[in-house]
Amino acid sequence: MKIQAFISALFLSLMAVGQQTPAPPQTEAITIEGATAHLGNGELIENSLIMFEGGKLTFVGSAMTKIARRGKTIRAQGKHVYPGLIAPSTSLGLVEIDAVRATKDQDELGEMIPHIRSLIAYNAESKVVESMRPNGVLLGQITPKGGRISGTSSIVQFDAWNWEDAAVKVDDGIHLHWPESFQRGKPNKKYGEQVSEVKDFFKDAAAYGKVRAQEVNPVFAAMQGVFEGTKKLYVYANGEKEILDGIRITKGLGAKEVVLVGGYRAHKLIDFLKGNDIPVLVRHTHKLPFYDDEDYDQPYKLPKLLMEGGLLVGMQNSETSNFQTRNLPFFAGQTVAHGLNREEALQLISGNTAQILGIADNYGTLEQGKSATLFISEGDALDMRGNRLTHAFIDGREISLDTHQTELWKRYSKKYEGEMEGK
């Protein structure tokens, strides 16, 4: 036990080394001129002019516009500007090293635990969180895992001293993992019982909100935002039956705003989802088909099918390890080869996701008056060959793009470059 404790402490001490200091507030106006601007709403501006001051975008338009350039100018001809990418339904900052239990804080005991708040456990100094920024992922919805109702998420930005500084939207939603009617290819005999447990819990929580209780019940109190419309209910479901049951039952029991997470068979239920105004956070593309008789490219073309059907669609990778979140732009980029254009693919992880999470008034697109949360890439940010950031800003603050990974890359690049020169 002592050896295990020592190893855990050693890992934690190593993690603390090299963490980047959060950037100070923006004090000087910044102008980016000449880049191709991808606005995150489906639009693109060649030879763009972007200016921001005090953390807010003050101008987004053509560089041909006759307007005084303000402050520091970044010449970005041949480069690309994007809004900060958003990672929904992730446990970033809650898990550091999968093999070290002491660094895992994404789950709590219990099945119905909506009162568990991920935000207060969020580690703003996580080196995994830090590694998101060089790929343009600058915001995330920090979500607890485990249990039927796993808890309450919050949305943060990825350059902060602590969770208070990181918070963008506090307690934005409750996460419900709907029971599966089939498990390991066999009917789930307890499906009806499990659904009844969810229904009873919702009924009890709704009843609690209708009376003035003498003592606060934190579990039921946390659910009241779902009935009042101040918190969204994120329902995780993939099969047709699960999607239908999950949405019909929760909305029937008073949930105001429901978001479908996963939605692998959602393309079979487009009319139903549209009729109930349900957005979808579809699972990422780098997966095999669920069923043997499906098209090989079903995971790749699913976002296109849903967007063509008129649904509001974002992308998440909650099923994968935390570090994979840095690949979010490449998951979205995969859809370009399967029907979406590049601007539509970008919307999956920027403007659309911001709308679904309820932060579109400030984030997700490059528009005047919104937060100056953006980055400059040498090439196509949705292609790993072009995703090479030169600058990144969160609320106008120019953040560091150095991480443990970039330090190792520079270190070993010099080693091999030296060996090549010596030959």
N, C-alpha and C positions, 0 to 999 in steps of 0.2 A: 504493500500500500504506500509505503514511504517513497519507493522508487517511482511509482505511478504519479504520486503527488509532485515529486521533483520534476518529472518529465513535463507534466502539465504546466508547472510554474515556469519552466524553461521556455516552452512554446509561447506562453503569454508574454514573457519578457522580451523575446525576439520580435513578437508582433508589435511591441510598443516602439521599437527602434525605427526611425526614418519616417514616421508619420508626417505628412505635409501640414504646415501651419495654414489654417483657413485664411483666405484672402481678405484684406481690409475693404471697407465700403468704397465704392467708386467716388473719386474726387475730381476727376477730369473727364470732360466729354470725349467720346471716341467715335471716329468715323471709319467705316469699312467701305472701300471703294473698289469697284471693278469685278467683284466676284459674281458668280451665278448664285442667286438666292433662291433656295427652295423653301417656300413659306410655310409648309406643313398643312395647308388647306387645299392642296391640289394645284396651286398656282406656282409659277416660276418666273423669275425676273433675270434676264441676261444683263450683264454689265450693270449690276445693281449699286445702289448707294444706301447704306444703312448707318444711322447715327443714333447714339443713345447717351443719356446723361441722367445722373441720379438713379441709376438702376432701371430706367424706363426707356423704351424705344421712342425716339422723337421723330424719326423719319425712316420710312421704308419705301423705296421707289427706284427709279432709273437714275443712273449716274449722269445721264444727259440733262437732268433737271438743273436749272440755274438756281442754285441755293448755296449759301455760304457753308463751307465745311467747318465743323467745329472740333476744337481740341486736337488730340492725337489722331493721326491718319494712318490706317493700315492699308497699304497697297496690296490688293488681293486678286489681281488679274490672273485668270487661269485657275483660280481656286473656287471653292464652293462654301456657302454659308447655310447652316441648318439651324432650326430651333432645337433646344436641348431635348434629347430623347427621354421618354418616360417609361419606366418599367413597372407595370401593375402586378399585384398579387405576388410579391417577392418577400422572402425572409432575410433580405440583406440587412446586415447590422444586428441580426439576432443569432446568427450562426457564423463562427469564424473558421473552425477546423472540425470537420465532420467526425474525425477519429478521437477528438478530445472532448469528453462530455462537459467539462467545465465551461466550454465556449459555446454550448448550445442552449439557447434560451427561447426557442420558437414555439414551445409547447408547454401546456400545464395539464394537471390531472383533471379529469372530468370530461363529460360528453357535451353538456350544454353550458358553455362558459363565455357568453357574449361580453361579460364585464372585464375580461382579460384584455388589457390595453397594450398593444405592441410598442407604442411610442416610448413609454417610460423605460423599456428594456433596450431601446435602440442604441447601439454603440456607434457614435459619430466618428470615432477614431479607428474603425475597422479598416484593415488593410484590403479586405475584399471589396468594400464599398469604394475605397480609393481607386481600385483597379478598373472601375466602371468608366471613369472620366476620360481616359485616353481614347475610348471608342465612342464618346459622345453621349453616353447615358448619364444624365445629370440629375434626374429626379426619379423617385420610386414610391410605390405604395407599399409600406412595410406591413406585412400581413402575418399574423400568427397561424400556426399549423396544428393539426391534430384535433380530435373530438368531432362531434357532429356539427356543433356551432363552435368554431375555433376561437372566436374573439373579435376584437375591434381593431381595425387598421387605421393608420394615419399616413399622410403623404409628406415626404421630406425632400429637401434638396441635399446634394451630396458634397457639400463643402461647409462644414460647421464645427464649432467647438463642442457642442453637446446637443442633446435631443431638443432642448428648448429652442436653440438657434436654428436647428435643422427644419423644424416644423413648418410646413406650408399650409396644410389643412389637417386639423386635429380631429380624430375620431370620425372619419368620413364614412365608415360602413361596417356592417356585420357580415361575417362569412359563414355560410351554411353549406356543408357538404352533404348533398342529397343522397339518401340510400341508393344502392345499386340493386336492380331487379335480378341481375345475373352476376354471379361471382365465379371466376375461374371456369367459365363456360357452362355453369349449371345454374338453374333457378335458385334465387335466394329465398329460402322458405320463411325467413324472418322479415322480408321486405315490408309486408303489411304492418307488422308490429312496429318496425322502425319508423315507418311513416306516421303511424298513430302517435308515437312518442313525440315526433316533431309537432304534429297538430296540437297535441295536448299542451306542449310547452308554449306554443304561440297563443293558444287560448288563455292560458294562465297569465302570460305576460300582458296580453291585452286587457284582461280583467283587472290586473294590478294597476294599470294606468287609469282606470275609470273610477277608482276609489282613492281616498286620501289615507294611505296606510300610516299607522302610528310609528312603525319602524321601517326604515329604508331597506328594501331587498335589492342589493347591488346587481344581482343577476337579471331580475325583471326590469329594474330601472334602466339598465343599459340597452334594453330592447325598445324603449319608448320612442327613440328617434326613428326607428323603422316604421312605426305606425303614424308618426307625425310628419314624416317626409324630410327630416333633417339628417338622417343616415340612410345610405343605400343598402339594400340587401343583395349580397353577391351569392348567387346560387350556383354551386359547382355540380354540373351534370353533363353527361355526354350522350346517353342513349335517348331515343325518341320518347319512350315511356317516362324516363326520369325527367326529361325536360318538360314534358306536358304536365306531369304531376307536380313537379317542383314549382312551376310558375303559377298554375291554376290554384294550387292549395295555398301558397304563401300570399298571393294577391287576394284570394278569397278570405283570408284571415286578417287582412288589413295592411299588408306591406305596400307602401306607396310607390317606391321606386325599386325595381328589381333589375339586376344585371345578371346575365347568363355568363358563366365562366366555363370554358372548355368547349361545349357545344359541338362535339364531333359530328353529330347527326342533325345539326341545326338546319342544314340545307334542305332537309326533308320537311321542315316546319316553318318555312319562311313566312307564309301568310299568317300563321298563328302568332309568330313573334312580332311581325309588323302590326298586327291588330292589337297586340298588348303593349306596343311601344317598348320592346325589350332590346337593348343593345347587347352585343356579344363581345366578350374578351376571349377570342379564339386561341386554342393552344398553338404553340410554335410549330414551325413547318418541318423541322429536322426529326421526324418520327416516321415509323413504318405504318402502313394502314392497319386499322383494327381487325379487319376481316379478310379472309383469304380470297373472297370473290370480288373485292373492291378494286378499282383502278389503282395502279401502282402509285400514281401521283395525287391520290385523294388528299393527303395532308397538305400538299403544296397548293392545290387549287381551291381548297375550302374557303379561304378569305375572299377570293374572287367571286365564288358562287354566292356568298352571303352579301357582298357589297353590290353585286349585280341585282340582287333581290331587293335592294333598297334599305338594308339594315345598316345601323351604325356599328362599325366593327373596329376593335382594337386587337392587339396581340399580347399574349403573356406566355411565360415559360415556367409556371409554378411547379411543374412536375420535375424539373431538372435541378441540379445542384446550383447553389448560389453563384458560383463563379461563372456559370454559363450565361448569366444575365448580360455579361459584357458582349455576348454574341447576338443580342437582340437585333441590332441593325442588319445582321447577315441573315437571321431568320426571316425578317421582313423582305430583304433583298431577294430571297429565294422565290418569292411570289411573282417577281418580274418575269421570270422565265415561264410562268404558268398563267399569264393572262392580264395581270395588273401592269400599269405603267409605273415608272419610278416615283412619280408624285403621289399616286394612290398608295403605293407600298409604304412611302414615308408617313402618310397619314395614319397607318396602322399603329405607329409607335410615337406619334406626336399629336397632331390636331384631334384625331378621333379619340385617342386615349384620354386626352385632356377633357374632352366633352363628357366622356363616360364617367370619369372620376370627379367631375364637377369643379375643375380648376381652369377651364378654358377662358375665363375672364382675364387671366394673367399669363398662362403658360400654354405651350403646345404649338403656337404659330408665331410667325414674325409679322406683327402688326403694330402700328403706331399706338402708343399708350400701354402696351403690354410689357411684361418683364423682359429685360435684356438678358435672357437666358438662351445662349446660342453658342455655336462653335464654328470654326473655320477648318475645312479639310482640304488637303491637297488634291484629292480626287473624290470619286463617288463614295459617300459614307456608307452606302448599303452594300458595298463590295469590299471584301477584306483586302483586296489589292490597292484600293484607293482610299480606304479609311485611315488617313494619316493626319492627325490633328496638329495644327500649328498654334491655335489659340482657342480658349474656351472661357466663357463668361457665365456666371450665375448671378442674376439680379445686378448685372453690370460689373461685378467684381471679377477681375481676371484671375482665374484659378490655376494652380499648378497642374501640369500633366505628368509629373514625375511620380512613379510608383516603384514598389519593390521589383516588379517585372521589368520596367523600363531600365532600372539600374542594372539588373542582370543582363539585359539585352546589350546595353552599352558596354558593359564590362567584357562580355565574351565576344562582342563584335571587334573590340580592339585587339583581343587575343588572336583571333583568326586573321584579322587584317594584318597584324604584325607578322604572323607566320607566312602569309602570302607574299608580303614584301621581302621576306628573307629568302624566298626561293628564286 
